[in-house]
Amino acid sequence: MKLEQLAAQFGTPAYVYDLAAVRRAHADLRSALPSTAHIYYSLKANPHPRLVAELAGLGCRAEVSSPGEVEAAISGGVDPG
């Protein structure tokens, strides 16, 4: 969907997430690190459920600093272990 259509439908300002870009950035980072490295995502940056779920599906762990962030991480599919 074009940004103009999103603005007309949802109004502005609006946050628009490109999960394909998130996947590409994750792949770039993963390829630059040793295979044994763990990638963490800080939910303080953005705890949006779809974003957290996408990163959890890519194998990211969660960096959290509050009970709400723990809940958002687990709800997004991050392994609580």
Secondary structure, 3 states (H helix, E strand, C coil): CCHHHHHHHHCCCCCCCCHHHHHHHHHHHHHHCCCCCCCEEECCCCCCHHHHHHHHHCCCEEECCCHHHHHHHHHCCCCCC
